[in-house]
Amino acid sequence: MSTQQTGFRPSLSLFDATMIVAGGMIGSGIFIVSSDITRNVGSAGWLVLVWLITGFMTITAAVSYGELSAMYPKAGGQYIYLKEAYNSLVAFLFGWSFFSVIQTATIAAVAVAFSRFTAYLIPAVGEDNIIANLGFMKISAAQVLAIVMICFLTYTNTKGVRGGKIIQSTFTVTKLLSLFGLIVFGFLLVKQSHWADNWHTGFNAMQDLGVKDDKGMLQPTAWKPISGAVLVGAIAAAMVGSIFSSDSWNNVTFIAGEIKNPQRNIGLSLFLGTLIVTIIYITANLMYLHVLPLQSIAYAKNDRVAVTAANAIFGNAGTIVIAVMIMISTFGCNNGLILAGARVYYTMANDGLFFKKTGELNKNAVPEYALWIQCVVASLLCLSGHYGDLLTMVSFIVVIFYVLTIIGIFILRRKRPDMPRPYKAFGYPVMPMIYIVLAALFCVALVWASPTYSLWGLGITLIGLPLYYLAGRNQQ
């Protein structure tokens, strides 16, 4: 008897799909990146506005994807949309970028964040504990723990979607309730409010990148007013963190073949998941502004602004509270990333554009080989140590493909006008066009603000061109 399955099993409900959207979005970013955003834009108004712009872009893109997901409710999601709107070359470039940087680097960064905060509870697994010095690189206990986490979640997901679903729903509900509780306690329990003082800064944009002391800690230098092109560049640099923190909402489209009634539930889960997370992110930043002075947000130790806020709320116990919250958050986040990512490689393999074995399902109806090859690449990226650089590359490439995909809605409206559309993009054509303009401006500004790693990201994508033709495929 064959041990392989020929198709996915639709077993995920609307609730499960929504938890995959929300759980994939919430990792460690909301606990950290507001420090970097504040250093770039320097006022309470701009801190909140950066998160509002990101939230608007995320929800707009998500509800636009709803139309595509209803048209093509198949495993592979965004890869399928790009192939149908453009051709197999564009789809392959996305799939290659997804495999080499987007998904695997995100998995690595989230896993290392899990390790860093586990070290608050178990110092032996910290980054300072070097367990191997290979000369050209040092391997820390934190990196090893990150790899162990990725391997464990990969193994769990090879046993079927049911186990991954239970982990995802349990951890996502837990972290949503924990974040909500932190926000409420922040407004109710803190002894001194900094709300009024912080809002005196209004929308007077300032910037201070600071300097590092002899311990490697950032210290403030002098805030300088910024405007014009410098402000646009600062906003783009600030949005790297907020976009990374709000990314991976599209993971649910990759597992369309395993969702019940996908024409309805994928689009609805995209809207509900992104809306829930956007509301939590914005209110969390309002809580930071209530609990901490702006200077403390900008220069929280190691950018761990949530730890600083929790200490102001709960005293010394705050560090442990946030460490546990981030461990739960990143564990659940990575489960969703690992579960969904392998479905893209599965679909590529069935198009003859990836390793043939990744196009097979095991007896549990999951692409086991695709899961393990993703695990290997993500584990290697855990050893790189350049997570900030990876974040810039990922944000740049991700947004480019989001833009191309949403442009694909316009193309498919003309190309296939008679195709059934159970769900149509909200506010078409105005809302998708606003997203395209904002996202394009972000990409241009990011190249201007961080050219090295933005262009490295583009370079990695373009490496896919010879790989596509090596696979013996011609551009359609």
N, C-alpha and C positions, 0 to 999 in steps of 0.2 A: 504493500500500500504506500502511496506517495505521502511524504511528510510535508509537501508544499501546498499552500493554498493558492487558488487562482484569482482571488479577489478579496478586497477589504470587507470587513463586517461592520455595517452601520450600527453602532452601539452607543454613540454619544448624543445626549439630549441637549436642548437649548441651554440649560443650566451648565452642563459640562463644557459646552462651547464657550459660554460667557466667561467661565472660570479660566479657560485656556487663554482667552484674550487678556483678561485682567491680570492673571498670574504671570503671563509672559512679559507684560509691561513693567510690573513692579518687581524690581530687583534690589539693588543697593543705591541706585541713583538718587532717589528722593531724600535719602539720609545724608547725602554727601555734596551733590553738585551745586547746591545753592550758595556755597562759599565761593566757588569759582565764578558763578554768575554775578554775585555781588561785587567781587573784585573788578569785574569787567565793566559793570554799568553803574555801580556806586550809589544807588538810591532805592528806597522802598518801592517807589512807583515803577521803576524799570525792572526790579526783581520780579514783581508780580506780573508786569506786562509781558516779560519774556515767557513766563509760564502760561499766560493767557494765549499768546500768539501760538505757542507750541500746542496747547490744547485745542485751539481752533483748527490748526492745520491737521492735527491727528484725527479729530472727529470728522472733519470734512473728507479727508482721504479715506477713512474707514467706511463712511456711508456711501462714498463713491464706489468703493470696492464691492459694496453690496450688489450693485447691478451686475458686475462681472461674475461674482460668485454664484448668482442666480442663473446666469447664462451658461456657466461652465462649472457645475458642481462636481468637480473631479479632483482626485489627489494631485497635488502639485501646485495648485492655487496660482500665485503670481506668475510662475513659470508658464503655465497654460495660457494665461491672459496675454502675456507678451508674445507668445508664439502665434496666437490667433489674430492679434492686432497687427503684428509686424511680420516676423518670420522666425525660423528656428535658430538663426544666428543670434538675434537679439535675446531670445529666450536662453540660449546657451550661455551668453555672456553674463546674464543674471545668475544662472545656475552655477557657473564657475566662480563668480564673485561670492555667491552665497556660501559655497563650499570652502573657498580659500580664505575668506575674511569675514563676511557678514555674520553668518550663523556660528561658525566655529570660534571666531575671536570673541563674540559675545558670550558664548558658553564659557570660554576660558576666563574672561574678565569677571563674570558673575561667580565662577567657582573660586577664584582667588579672593574675591570680596568675602565669600563665605569663610575662607580660611583666616583672613585677617581679623574678622570679628570673633571667630571661634577662639582665637588667641587671647581674647580678653578673659575667657573662662579657663582656657588651657594654654598657658604661656609657651609650653613646649612646642606647639605647632605654629609658632609665630615666624615672621620673615627673618628675624634676627638669628634664628637657629639654623645655621648652615650645616647641612648633613653631607654635602658632597661639593668639593671644589675641583672642577675639571680644567681649571686654567682659563679657558675661554668663557666659562660660565660657572656661576655658583648656583647650587640647587638648595632651596630652603625647605624646611618642614611644611611651610604654608603651601608651597607649590606641589609638594607630594600629596598633601591632604586634598588639594583642589583636584588633582588627577584621580585620586581614589574616589572622590565624590562623583566625578564624571563617569568613571567606570561603573560604579554602583548603580547610578540612575540609568545608564545604558543597558546594563544587564537586566534591571527591573523591566524596562520597556521592551526587551526582547521576549518577555514572557506573555505579551499580549497587551492590548490597549486598556483592558480593565484595570490592571494594576496601576498603570500610569494615570488613568482617570481618577482613581481613588486618591492617589498622592496629590494630584493637581488640585482637585476640589477641596480636599482637607486643608492643604497648606495655604491655598488662596483665600478661603474663608477666614482662616486664622489670621493671616496677615492683614486682611481688610479690616477685621474687627480690632486688631492691635493698633493699626494706624489710626483708626477712628477714635479709639480710646486715648491714644497719645495726644491727639488734637484736642479732644474735649478736656482732658486733664490739664493740658497746657494753658487753656483759657481759664480754667476754674481754680487751679491750685498754685500757680506761680505767685510769689509774694510781691514782686515788683514788675509792673508793666512798663515796657519800653515803646509801646505803640505810638504815643503822641510824638515823642522825640524822633523816632524813626521816620514818621510820615512828614516831619518838617523838611526832609530831603526831597519830598515830592517826586518830580520827574526831572530834577536837575542832575543830569548824567555826569558821573565822575568815574575816573579809572585810576587804579593803583595796583600794579602787578606785584609790588612788594619785592623784598630781597630775602635770601635765606641766610640764617645765622650759622655759626659754626657747628650747630647740631642738625642742620638741614631743615630747620623750621622757618616757615615764611613769617616775615615781620613787615609791618606797614612802613612805607616811606612817606609819600605825600600824595594826597588825592588831587587830581587835576581835572578841571572841567573839560568835557569833550562834546563835540557836536559834528554835524556834517558827515563826511566820509569816515572819519575816525569813529563816530558813534555807530554807524552802520556796521563797520568791521567789528566793533566791540559787541554789538548785539549778536552778530553771526558767531563770534567766538563763544559768547555766553550760551547760545542756543545749542552748541555741540552737546553740552551736558544734558539740557532739558530734552532734546530730541532723542538722545541715547536712552534716557530714562523713560521715555514714552514710546520707544520702539518695540518691535516684535508683536504688535497687535495683529499683524497679518498672518501670524503663525496658524491661526485657525483655518485659513484658506487652504493650507497645505494638506490638511487631513479631511478634506471635504468628503472623500469616499467613506469615511467612518462616522459621519454625522447623519442622524435621522432627519428626514425632510430638509436636505441641505439648501434647497431653493429659498426656503423661508428662514431657517435657523442660522445660517452663516451670516447673512446681512444683519439680522436682528442682534446676534451676539456681538458683532463688530461694533454696532452702535451702543449697546448697553455696556459692554466692557470698557470701551474708550471713554464714555461719559462718566462712569463710576470712577475710573482712575484719574481723569482730569479734575473732577471735583475734589477728590482726596488730595491731589498734588497742590492745587491752588490753596485749599484751606490749610494744608500743612505749612505752606510758606507764610500764610497770614499768622499762623501760630508762632512760627519762628520770629516774626516781626513783633509779636506781642511779648514773647518770653525773653528775647535777647536784644542788646543794642546792635546796631548795624555793624559796628566794628567787630563784634564777637562773631557775627554771622560770617563776615568776610575772612576772618582769621581764626576760625575754629581750628583746634589742634588737628593736624593731618586732614583738614577739610571735613572733619566729622561733626558737622553742625548739629545733627540730631542728638549726638552724645552730649554736646554742650548744652543743648536745650533740655534734654532729659535730666541732666544734673541740676539744672536750675529748677526743674519741676519736682523731682523726687529725691534730690540730694545725691549722695555718693552711689546710691543704688541705681541711679539713672543709667550709668555706663552698662551695667549688667542687663537692664531692661532693653536697651537699644541693641546690645550685642545679640541677645536672644531673638529679638524681632528681625534683625538682619539675617541671622542664620536661617530662620523660618522662611523669610522672604526670598533669599537667594536660592535656597534648596528647592522651593516650589517653582521659582522662576526657571531654573535650569531644567527641571523635569519637563516643563512645557516646551522649552527650546529643543531639548533632545528628542522628545516625542515627535514634534512636528517637522524638524529639519530633515530627517531621513526620508520623508515622503517626496521631497523635491528630487533627491538623487534617484529614487525609485522611478519617478516619472521620466527623468532624463535618460535613464538606462533603457527604458522601454521605447524611447525614441532613437536609440542607438548612439547616444551622446555621452554615455558614462559607462563605467565598468559594468559589464553584462550581469555579473552576480548581484549587483545592487538592485536589479529589477526583479528579484525573486522574493516571494513571501515565505516565511517559515510556517510551521504547523500551527502557530498562534496567529497567523494572518498579519504579521508585521514584517517589514523589510529588515531582517536581522543584520545582514551583511552591511547594508547602508548605515545602520546605527553604529556598528563597530568601526567603520572607516571614518565616520564623523568623530567618533570618540578618539581615534588616534590623532587626527589633525588638531582637535581642540586641546588634547593633552600636550602636544608639542608646543602649541601656542602658550600654554600655561608656563612654559619654561622661558619664554621670551623676555619677560620682565618689563616690556615697553607698553603697558596697558593704556596710558594716556595717548600715546601715538596711535595705537590700534583704534581707540575710541574716535579720534578725528577721522581716520580713514574709513571706518565703518559708517559714521554719520554722513560723510560726503557721498559714498557710493549708494547707501540706502536711499537717500533723498533723490538722487539722480534716477534710480529705478522706480521710485514712487511717482515721479513726474512722468516718466515714460509710460507707466501703466495707466495713469489717469488720462493722459493724452490718448491712450488706447481706447477709452470710452468714446471719445469724439470720432476716432477712426472707425470703430465698429458700428456706430450709429449710421455712418454712411455706407460702410462696407457690407453690413448685414442688417439692413433696416427691418426686415421681416422676421428676424429671429425672436422667439418669445423672450420677453423680459419681465418675469414675475415681480421684480423689484427694480425700480429705476433710481438713478443717482439723485439724491436730494438737491434741489436748487439748481439742477442742470439748466443751462450751461454756466450760470454765473458762479456758483460755489466751486465747482471743479476748476474753473478758470482762475479764481482768486487763489486757490491752493497752488496751482501751477506757477503763478507769478511770484507768490511769496517764497515757494520752495526754490525757484530759479534764482531769486535774489539771495537767498541763504547760501546757495552753492557758490555763486560768484563772490560774495563777500567772504566766504570761508577760504576760497583760494587766495584772496587778497590778504586775509589775516593770518592764515596758516598754510602757505603755499607748498611747503615741503611734503607734509603728510597727506594733504588733499590730493596732490598730483601723484604721490606714491599709490594712493588708493585707485586713482584713474589708471595708473600704469599696470597694477595688478589685474584690473578688469580687462585691459587691452591685451594682456598675455593670453587671454582666452581666444583671440583671433587665430593665431597659428594652431592652437589646440583644436579648435573647431574644424579647421581644414585637415589637420592630421587625422581626425576621426573620419575623414572621407566624405564630409558633407559639403554641399554647395549652398551658398546663400540663395534663398528662395525669393 
